[in-house]
Amino acid sequence: MHRSVPQVGQLAKVLKGRDAGDVYVIIDIVDDRFVLIANGDKRKFDQPKRKNVQHLELQSMISSEVVQSLQESGRVTNGKLRHAVSVYIATANANAEEKGD
């Protein structure tokens, strides 16, 4: 089974572990199997979670703010991570409501 390649700034839903169901932002790619994820709330940028890509459901949304901030300074604020996650959740809920009608 071939999965899509994770990208920095991409949002992902955790499938396994105690964070299952939560949405995080990929902030770094360790190798072809592991990435570092953070959401600015439970997992801050300074203490990201190392996660197996197979345990993530990669979303199509990529946060341009996060990517731009990482390219400029090598860092991203926890506020921007929280904002990216909240925007994704809001759009996902709006899409779910449209499908429900």
C-alpha beads as a LAMMPS data file, in Angstrom:
LAMMPS data file: protein, C-alpha beads

101 atoms
100 bonds

1 atom types
1 bond types

-500.0 500.0 xlo xhi
-500.0 500.0 ylo yhi
-500.0 500.0 zlo zhi

Masses

1 110.0

Atoms # bond

1 1 1 0.000 0.000 0.000
2 1 1 1.623 3.252 -1.151
3 1 1 0.902 6.275 1.007
4 1 1 1.405 9.889 0.073
5 1 1 4.646 11.535 1.142
6 1 1 4.312 13.818 4.182
7 1 1 5.277 17.477 3.773
8 1 1 6.279 20.110 6.311
9 1 1 3.243 22.199 7.220
10 1 1 0.799 19.445 6.287
11 1 1 -1.963 18.619 8.716
12 1 1 -2.426 15.048 9.880
13 1 1 -4.928 13.189 12.020
14 1 1 -3.412 10.734 14.509
15 1 1 -4.760 7.187 14.127
16 1 1 -2.819 5.317 16.851
17 1 1 -1.750 6.079 20.396
18 1 1 -3.169 8.242 23.144
19 1 1 -3.438 11.194 20.745
20 1 1 -5.705 9.220 18.389
21 1 1 -8.286 11.451 16.735
22 1 1 -6.362 14.679 17.333
23 1 1 -5.111 16.897 14.502
24 1 1 -1.459 17.971 14.377
25 1 1 0.857 19.851 12.017
26 1 1 3.973 18.178 10.614
27 1 1 6.870 20.457 11.538
28 1 1 9.807 18.276 10.446
29 1 1 10.526 15.067 8.569
30 1 1 12.989 12.797 10.383
31 1 1 13.292 10.165 7.637
32 1 1 10.994 8.266 5.264
33 1 1 9.247 6.621 8.219
34 1 1 9.051 9.211 11.004
35 1 1 7.947 12.840 11.286
36 1 1 7.791 15.378 14.102
37 1 1 4.313 16.721 14.875
38 1 1 3.031 19.529 17.106
39 1 1 -0.249 21.368 17.585
40 1 1 0.812 24.298 19.783
41 1 1 -1.425 23.114 22.614
42 1 1 -0.624 19.693 24.093
43 1 1 2.494 19.406 21.952
44 1 1 4.476 22.620 21.664
45 1 1 6.981 23.406 18.913
46 1 1 9.874 22.989 21.381
47 1 1 8.731 19.468 22.393
48 1 1 7.326 17.860 19.226
49 1 1 6.113 14.259 19.083
50 1 1 8.056 11.812 16.933
51 1 1 5.404 9.803 15.095
52 1 1 5.417 6.931 12.630
53 1 1 3.875 8.060 9.324
54 1 1 1.816 4.845 9.214
55 1 1 0.023 6.007 12.360
56 1 1 -1.086 9.266 10.721
57 1 1 -3.869 10.055 8.277
58 1 1 -2.369 12.807 6.131
59 1 1 -4.805 15.559 5.205
60 1 1 -4.732 17.464 1.922
61 1 1 -4.421 20.841 3.677
62 1 1 -0.960 22.388 4.032
63 1 1 -0.623 25.505 6.205
64 1 1 1.242 28.121 4.171
65 1 1 1.773 30.255 7.312
66 1 1 3.614 27.410 9.040
67 1 1 5.721 26.617 5.954
68 1 1 6.624 30.282 5.447
69 1 1 7.565 30.774 9.106
70 1 1 9.749 27.652 9.141
71 1 1 11.521 28.726 5.943
72 1 1 12.169 32.264 7.226
73 1 1 13.288 31.585 10.792
74 1 1 13.429 27.827 11.254
75 1 1 10.739 28.160 13.927
76 1 1 6.995 28.579 14.134
77 1 1 4.991 30.008 17.015
78 1 1 2.627 27.779 18.953
79 1 1 -0.114 30.303 18.168
80 1 1 0.326 29.720 14.437
81 1 1 0.159 25.966 14.986
82 1 1 -3.045 26.319 17.005
83 1 1 -4.492 28.621 14.325
84 1 1 -3.675 26.140 11.522
85 1 1 -5.355 23.308 13.437
86 1 1 -8.441 25.395 14.273
87 1 1 -8.848 26.525 10.636
88 1 1 -8.640 22.906 9.477
89 1 1 -11.211 21.758 12.060
90 1 1 -13.567 24.604 11.105
91 1 1 -13.373 23.759 7.387
92 1 1 -13.762 20.039 8.100
93 1 1 -16.887 20.717 10.181
94 1 1 -18.311 22.994 7.470
95 1 1 -17.741 20.299 4.835
96 1 1 -19.359 17.668 7.067
97 1 1 -22.441 19.868 7.561
98 1 1 -22.772 20.405 3.795
99 1 1 -22.653 16.669 3.162
100 1 1 -25.245 16.093 5.883
101 1 1 -27.880 18.241 4.151

Bonds

1 1 1 2
2 1 2 3
3 1 3 4
4 1 4 5
5 1 5 6
6 1 6 7
7 1 7 8
8 1 8 9
9 1 9 10
10 1 10 11
11 1 11 12
12 1 12 13
13 1 13 14
14 1 14 15
15 1 15 16
16 1 16 17
17 1 17 18
18 1 18 19
19 1 19 20
20 1 20 21
21 1 21 22
22 1 22 23
23 1 23 24
24 1 24 25
25 1 25 26
26 1 26 27
27 1 27 28
28 1 28 29
29 1 29 30
30 1 30 31
31 1 31 32
32 1 32 33
33 1 33 34
34 1 34 35
35 1 35 36
36 1 36 37
37 1 37 38
38 1 38 39
39 1 39 40
40 1 40 41
41 1 41 42
42 1 42 43
43 1 43 44
44 1 44 45
45 1 45 46
46 1 46 47
47 1 47 48
48 1 48 49
49 1 49 50
50 1 50 51
51 1 51 52
52 1 52 53
53 1 53 54
54 1 54 55
55 1 55 56
56 1 56 57
57 1 57 58
58 1 58 59
59 1 59 60
60 1 60 61
61 1 61 62
62 1 62 63
63 1 63 64
64 1 64 65
65 1 65 66
66 1 66 67
67 1 67 68
68 1 68 69
69 1 69 70
70 1 70 71
71 1 71 72
72 1 72 73
73 1 73 74
74 1 74 75
75 1 75 76
76 1 76 77
77 1 77 78
78 1 78 79
79 1 79 80
80 1 80 81
81 1 81 82
82 1 82 83
83 1 83 84
84 1 84 85
85 1 85 86
86 1 86 87
87 1 87 88
88 1 88 89
89 1 89 90
90 1 90 91
91 1 91 92
92 1 92 93
93 1 93 94
94 1 94 95
95 1 95 96
96 1 96 97
97 1 97 98
98 1 98 99
99 1 99 100
100 1 100 101
